[in-house]
Amino acid sequence: MKILNPNGLVDNLYKYVQTNIEIAKVEVQEKIEDTIKKLALIAILAVTCTIFLTFFLITLGLFLNKILASKYLGFLIITVLLGVICGVTYFAIKSFLGQAKDVENLHNS
C-alpha cells in the first residue's frame, strides 16, 4: 500500500507542486516571448512608418515649393501644419488624461 504511505503521499504532493511550478514557468516564458515578438513588430512598423512619413513630407514640401515658386515656403507651410497637429494632439491627450484622472479619483473616493 504505497499510496497510503505518508512518505509516498508527501513525495507525490511535492512532485505535483514542482510540476505545476514548472508549467507556470513555461507559460510565463511563452507570454514574455510573445510580448517581445509583438513589440519587435511594432518597433519595425513604427520605424517604417516614420521613414515613409518623412519622405512624404519632404516630397510635399518640395511640391509646394515648386507651386509657390519659393525655396522655403513649402517647407514652412508643412512645418506650421505639423506644429498645429502636434499642439492639437498635445491638448487632446492632456484633456483625455485629465478625464482619466478624474474617473480614477471618483473610484478611489
MARTI-468629 format. One record per residue (C-alpha): residue number from 1; residue in three letters; x negated, y negated, z negated. Coordinates in nm, 3 decimals, padded with zeros to 5 digits, m for minus. Layout:
@kolti=NUM; drenfi=ALA; xx=X; yy=Y; zz=Z .
...
This chain:
@kolti=1; drenfi=MET; xx=00.000; yy=00.000; zz=00.000 .
@kolti=2; drenfi=LYS; xx=m00.244; yy=m00.259; zz=00.124 .
@kolti=3; drenfi=ILE; xx=00.037; yy=m00.507; zz=00.194 .
@kolti=4; drenfi=LEU; xx=00.141; yy=m00.519; zz=m00.170 .
@kolti=5; drenfi=ASN; xx=m00.219; yy=m00.553; zz=m00.286 .
@kolti=6; drenfi=PRO; xx=m00.257; yy=m00.906; zz=m00.430 .
@kolti=7; drenfi=ASN; xx=m00.604; yy=m00.944; zz=m00.279 .
@kolti=8; drenfi=GLY; xx=m00.467; yy=m00.843; zz=00.062 .
@kolti=9; drenfi=LEU; xx=m00.187; yy=m01.098; zz=00.032 .
@kolti=10; drenfi=VAL; xx=m00.433; yy=m01.371; zz=m00.059 .
@kolti=11; drenfi=ASP; xx=m00.659; yy=m01.273; zz=00.232 .
@kolti=12; drenfi=ASN; xx=m00.364; yy=m01.270; zz=00.474 .
@kolti=13; drenfi=LEU; xx=m00.243; yy=m01.606; zz=00.346 .
@kolti=14; drenfi=TYR; xx=m00.594; yy=m01.751; zz=00.376 .
@kolti=15; drenfi=LYS; xx=m00.626; yy=m01.623; zz=00.736 .
@kolti=16; drenfi=TYR; xx=m00.280; yy=m01.762; zz=00.816 .
@kolti=17; drenfi=VAL; xx=m00.373; yy=m02.106; zz=00.684 .
@kolti=18; drenfi=GLN; xx=m00.708; yy=m02.101; zz=00.866 .
@kolti=19; drenfi=THR; xx=m00.535; yy=m02.007; zz=01.192 .
@kolti=20; drenfi=ASN; xx=m00.283; yy=m02.290; zz=01.152 .
@kolti=21; drenfi=ILE; xx=m00.566; yy=m02.535; zz=01.085 .
@kolti=22; drenfi=GLU; xx=m00.749; yy=m02.420; zz=01.399 .
@kolti=23; drenfi=ILE; xx=m00.430; yy=m02.453; zz=01.606 .
@kolti=24; drenfi=ALA; xx=m00.376; yy=m02.805; zz=01.472 .
@kolti=25; drenfi=LYS; xx=m00.737; yy=m02.897; zz=01.558 .
@kolti=26; drenfi=VAL; xx=m00.695; yy=m02.772; zz=01.914 .
@kolti=27; drenfi=GLU; xx=m00.366; yy=m02.961; zz=01.955 .
@kolti=28; drenfi=VAL; xx=m00.520; yy=m03.284; zz=01.827 .
@kolti=29; drenfi=GLN; xx=m00.819; yy=m03.239; zz=02.056 .
@kolti=30; drenfi=GLU; xx=m00.589; yy=m03.186; zz=02.356 .
@kolti=31; drenfi=LYS; xx=m00.391; yy=m03.501; zz=02.271 .
@kolti=32; drenfi=ILE; xx=m00.713; yy=m03.701; zz=02.242 .
@kolti=33; drenfi=GLU; xx=m00.836; yy=m03.570; zz=02.577 .
@kolti=34; drenfi=ASP; xx=m00.504; yy=m03.656; zz=02.743 .
@kolti=35; drenfi=THR; xx=m00.516; yy=m04.007; zz=02.596 .
@kolti=36; drenfi=ILE; xx=m00.873; yy=m04.058; zz=02.718 .
@kolti=37; drenfi=LYS; xx=m00.774; yy=m03.943; zz=03.068 .
@kolti=38; drenfi=LYS; xx=m00.479; yy=m04.184; zz=03.073 .
@kolti=39; drenfi=LEU; xx=m00.697; yy=m04.472; zz=02.950 .
@kolti=40; drenfi=ALA; xx=m00.958; yy=m04.397; zz=03.217 .
@kolti=41; drenfi=LEU; xx=m00.692; yy=m04.403; zz=03.488 .
@kolti=42; drenfi=ILE; xx=m00.551; yy=m04.729; zz=03.354 .
@kolti=43; drenfi=ALA; xx=m00.901; yy=m04.880; zz=03.348 .
@kolti=44; drenfi=ILE; xx=m00.966; yy=m04.775; zz=03.709 .
@kolti=45; drenfi=LEU; xx=m00.629; yy=m04.915; zz=03.815 .
@kolti=46; drenfi=ALA; xx=m00.695; yy=m05.242; zz=03.630 .
@kolti=47; drenfi=VAL; xx=m01.036; yy=m05.287; zz=03.794 .
@kolti=48; drenfi=THR; xx=m00.897; yy=m05.206; zz=04.138 .
@kolti=49; drenfi=CYS; xx=m00.605; yy=m05.446; zz=04.096 .
@kolti=50; drenfi=THR; xx=m00.837; yy=m05.720; zz=03.969 .
@kolti=51; drenfi=ILE; xx=m01.063; yy=m05.683; zz=04.275 .
@kolti=52; drenfi=PHE; xx=m00.759; yy=m05.686; zz=04.505 .
@kolti=53; drenfi=LEU; xx=m00.613; yy=m05.994; zz=04.338 .
@kolti=54; drenfi=THR; xx=m00.948; yy=m06.175; zz=04.354 .
@kolti=55; drenfi=PHE; xx=m00.988; yy=m06.116; zz=04.726 .
@kolti=56; drenfi=PHE; xx=m00.623; yy=m06.201; zz=04.791 .
@kolti=57; drenfi=LEU; xx=m00.653; yy=m06.534; zz=04.608 .
@kolti=58; drenfi=ILE; xx=m00.979; yy=m06.620; zz=04.786 .
@kolti=59; drenfi=THR; xx=m00.815; yy=m06.543; zz=05.120 .
@kolti=60; drenfi=LEU; xx=m00.511; yy=m06.752; zz=05.027 .
@kolti=61; drenfi=GLY; xx=m00.735; yy=m07.040; zz=04.921 .
@kolti=62; drenfi=LEU; xx=m00.927; yy=m07.027; zz=05.249 .
@kolti=63; drenfi=PHE; xx=m00.599; yy=m07.014; zz=05.442 .
@kolti=64; drenfi=LEU; xx=m00.466; yy=m07.319; zz=05.257 .
@kolti=65; drenfi=ASN; xx=m00.796; yy=m07.498; zz=05.318 .
@kolti=66; drenfi=LYS; xx=m00.759; yy=m07.439; zz=05.691 .
@kolti=67; drenfi=ILE; xx=m00.395; yy=m07.551; zz=05.696 .
@kolti=68; drenfi=LEU; xx=m00.469; yy=m07.863; zz=05.489 .
@kolti=69; drenfi=ALA; xx=m00.795; yy=m07.939; zz=05.677 .
@kolti=70; drenfi=SER; xx=m00.985; yy=m07.954; zz=05.350 .
@kolti=71; drenfi=LYS; xx=m01.284; yy=m07.776; zz=05.196 .
@kolti=72; drenfi=TYR; xx=m01.145; yy=m07.754; zz=04.846 .
@kolti=73; drenfi=LEU; xx=m00.775; yy=m07.846; zz=04.830 .
@kolti=74; drenfi=GLY; xx=m00.653; yy=m07.489; zz=04.890 .
@kolti=75; drenfi=PHE; xx=m00.865; yy=m07.360; zz=04.603 .
@kolti=76; drenfi=LEU; xx=m00.744; yy=m07.646; zz=04.383 .
@kolti=77; drenfi=ILE; xx=m00.380; yy=m07.554; zz=04.456 .
@kolti=78; drenfi=ILE; xx=m00.448; yy=m07.187; zz=04.373 .
@kolti=79; drenfi=THR; xx=m00.629; yy=m07.286; zz=04.052 .
@kolti=80; drenfi=VAL; xx=m00.345; yy=m07.510; zz=03.937 .
@kolti=81; drenfi=LEU; xx=m00.091; yy=m07.239; zz=04.022 .
@kolti=82; drenfi=LEU; xx=m00.288; yy=m06.982; zz=03.819 .
@kolti=83; drenfi=GLY; xx=m00.314; yy=m07.228; zz=03.530 .
@kolti=84; drenfi=VAL; xx=00.063; yy=m07.277; zz=03.527 .
@kolti=85; drenfi=ILE; xx=00.120; yy=m06.900; zz=03.541 .
@kolti=86; drenfi=CYS; xx=m00.125; yy=m06.848; zz=03.252 .
@kolti=87; drenfi=GLY; xx=00.044; yy=m07.119; zz=03.045 .
@kolti=88; drenfi=VAL; xx=00.392; yy=m06.981; zz=03.103 .
@kolti=89; drenfi=THR; xx=00.269; yy=m06.630; zz=03.022 .
@kolti=90; drenfi=TYR; xx=00.096; yy=m06.751; zz=02.706 .
@kolti=91; drenfi=PHE; xx=00.406; yy=m06.923; zz=02.572 .
@kolti=92; drenfi=ALA; xx=00.632; yy=m06.631; zz=02.670 .
@kolti=93; drenfi=ILE; xx=00.407; yy=m06.384; zz=02.484 .
@kolti=94; drenfi=LYS; xx=00.377; yy=m06.620; zz=02.187 .
@kolti=95; drenfi=SER; xx=00.755; yy=m06.652; zz=02.173 .
@kolti=96; drenfi=PHE; xx=00.802; yy=m06.275; zz=02.207 .
@kolti=97; drenfi=LEU; xx=00.551; yy=m06.202; zz=01.929 .
@kolti=98; drenfi=GLY; xx=00.715; yy=m06.466; zz=01.709 .
@kolti=99; drenfi=GLN; xx=01.052; yy=m06.298; zz=01.755 .
@kolti=100; drenfi=ALA; xx=00.895; yy=m05.960; zz=01.677 .
@kolti=101; drenfi=LYS; xx=00.754; yy=m06.100; zz=01.351 .
@kolti=102; drenfi=ASP; xx=01.094; yy=m06.240; zz=01.259 .
@kolti=103; drenfi=VAL; xx=01.255; yy=m05.900; zz=01.316 .
@kolti=104; drenfi=GLU; xx=00.979; yy=m05.734; zz=01.112 .
@kolti=105; drenfi=ASN; xx=01.032; yy=m05.980; zz=00.827 .
@kolti=106; drenfi=LEU; xx=01.405; yy=m05.903; zz=00.829 .
@kolti=107; drenfi=HIS; xx=01.334; yy=m05.532; zz=00.796 .
@kolti=108; drenfi=ASN; xx=01.085; yy=m05.588; zz=00.512 .
@kolti=109; drenfi=SER; xx=01.322; yy=m05.804; zz=00.304 .
